[in-house]
C-alpha cells in the first residue's frame, strides 16, 4: 500500500505553511514534517494533527484540520487550525498564498 500524503504545491498547502509559521514555535521547517503528518493521520484514522501547547504561540494545543481525498493514495488537504474549539486560522480559497509561508 502506498503511503498517504499531504497535497503538495497547492494553495491549501501554502496556507498550511503560512499558518504553521505564524502559530508554531518548533524549529523544524514544516515541509520536513509533511510525511510524518500524513503517516500519523493515516495510522490514527484522524483528520487532524495536534501541536502541543508548549509549541504554540497561543499557549494552547493547536489542531491542524485536513480534508481527506480518498483514492489509491489518500491525500490530505489543509482546511483550518483550531484552538479552544474555535477556528483561529482558515484556508481562504479567494486568497493567494505563497510557498514557504510567505
Secondary structure, DSSP 4 states (H G I P E B T S, - for coil): -PPPEEPPSSHHHHHHHHHHHHHB--SS-GGGTHHHHHHHHHHHT-SEEEE-GGGBTTSS-EEEEEEEE-SSS-EEEEEEEEETTEEEEE--TTS---GGG-
